[in-house]
Amino acid sequence: MIINTRPTILVLAAGQSRRFGAAGHKLMQPLGTGTVFTATLRHALETGYPVAVVTTAALVPSAAPLVATRDLLVLSDEEAERGMGHSIAAGVAAQAGARGWLVLPADMPLVRPASLVAVGRALADNAVAYAQHRGRRGHPVGFAAELVSELIALTGDEGARRLVARYPALAVELDDPGVLIDVDTEADLAAARAAAGVA
C-alpha cells in the first residue's frame, strides 16, 4: 500500500490536564523510557502512517524531535480551551488532503500500533470506524475523507461523538486493552504503568 493512501493519525495533545493534580502536566509524566506523550507519539509513528500533532507551545519541545515542523499544529492556549472538537477541526483543516483521519488522544500511551492500523484499514469501506475491546468503545476513532467538511465544523468538548452517532460506525474488536486506557489522573497513570510493566 502506498503511504499517501493511508489515513493520517491526529495525535491530540492540546488538553489542559486539569484533572491530573499537582504533579504537572499529565502528558509529561514519565512512562518507561519517555513520557506519556512520547509513548503515544512513538506508537503512532511505528504504524508508518502519516502523523500530525495538535498541541500547545508548552509541548512542542517534546514533539519536535519526533515530528516534522510541518506536521505540528500549535494552538494558542485560548484555542485549546475550546475543547476537543476544536482541536479535531483544526487538525483536520491542517491535514485536509489526507485520505481520512485517526483521532488519537495523546494521553493514550498503550494503544498498540497494530490497533491503529486495524482501524485505519477499516476506513477503506466505512465512513467511521473505532477501536473496541471486549465490547467497550475506545480509541482511535477513524473518519473517512468524505467527512472532511463536517469534521472541520466541529466545536466544543464533545469531540466527534455526534458524527459517530450519525453515521454507521464499524466497531473494530481488538485484543488490546490499551484502546481503553487514558491518563486523566494520577491513579490512571499508576494503572497505565502497571499495564505497561514499567515503574
Summary of the structure (lengths in Angstrom):
residues: 199
radius of gyration: 15.4
end to end distance: 38.0
largest distance: 45.5
contacts: 658
relative contact order: 0.19
helix: 41%
strand: 22%
